[in-house]
């Protein structure tokens, strides 16, 4: 496993922890109602809706991943800047 693959795996695991928390009771009711509606659709419409939902889910997951990575990069940049400023002012950081 390369370093890049390892970092991607770690990021994916962290994002899963953040995204897949236990839903609220209201969330579960909405989820059940949506499942009921989907099950009542004819096969053609159900397939199209499921393909659409898969695409939207994948897009949202990629957006979340990009936002997380962007925040991580910002945090690393900020830590470096604080350290750099500390070294120029003789302050221990």
For each residue, the residues with C-beta under 8 A, 3 or more apart:
1: 5 6 9
2: 5 6
3: 6 7
4: 7 8
5: 1 2 8 9
6: 1 2 3 9 10
7: 3 4 10 11
8: 4 5 11 12
9: 1 5 6 12 13
10: 6 7 13 14
11: 7 8 14 15 65 68 69 72
12: 8 9 15 16 65
13: 9 10 16 17
14: 10 11 17 18 68
15: 11 12 18 19 61 64 65 68
16: 12 13 19 20
17: 13 14 20
18: 14 15 21 68
19: 15 16 61 64
20: 16 17
21: 18
22:
23: 27 28 31
24: 27 28
25: 28 29
26: 29 30
27: 23 24 30 31
28: 23 24 25 31 32
29: 25 26 32 33
30: 26 27 33 34
31: 23 27 28 34 35
32: 28 29 35 36
33: 29 30 36 37
34: 30 31 37 38
35: 31 32 38 39
36: 32 33 39 40
37: 33 34 40 41
38: 34 35 41 46 49 50
39: 35 36 46
40: 36 37
41: 37 38 45 46 49
42: 45 46
43: 46 47
44: 47 48
45: 41 42 48 49
46: 38 39 41 42 43 49 50
47: 43 44 50 51
48: 44 45 51 52
49: 38 41 45 46 52 53
50: 38 46 47 53 54
51: 47 48 54 55
52: 48 49 55 56
53: 49 50 56 57
54: 50 51 57 58
55: 51 52 58 59
56: 52 53 59 60
57: 53 54 60 61
58: 54 55 61 62
59: 55 56 62 63
60: 56 57 63 64
61: 15 19 57 58 64 65
62: 58 59 65 66
63: 59 60 66 67
64: 15 19 60 61 67 68
65: 11 12 15 61 62 68 69
66: 62 63 69 70
67: 63 64 70 71
68: 11 14 15 18 64 65 71 72
69: 11 65 66 72 73
70: 66 67 73 74
71: 67 68 74 75
72: 11 68 69 75 76
73: 69 70 76 77
74: 70 71 77 78
75: 71 72 78 79
76: 72 73 79 80
77: 73 74 80 81
78: 74 75 81 82
79: 75 76 82 83
80: 76 77 83 84
81: 77 78 84 85
82: 78 79 85 86 93
83: 79 80 86 87 93
84: 80 81 87 88
85: 81 82 88 89 91
86: 82 83 89 91 92 93
87: 83 84 90
88: 84 85
89: 85 86
90: 87
91: 85 86
92: 86
93: 82 83 86
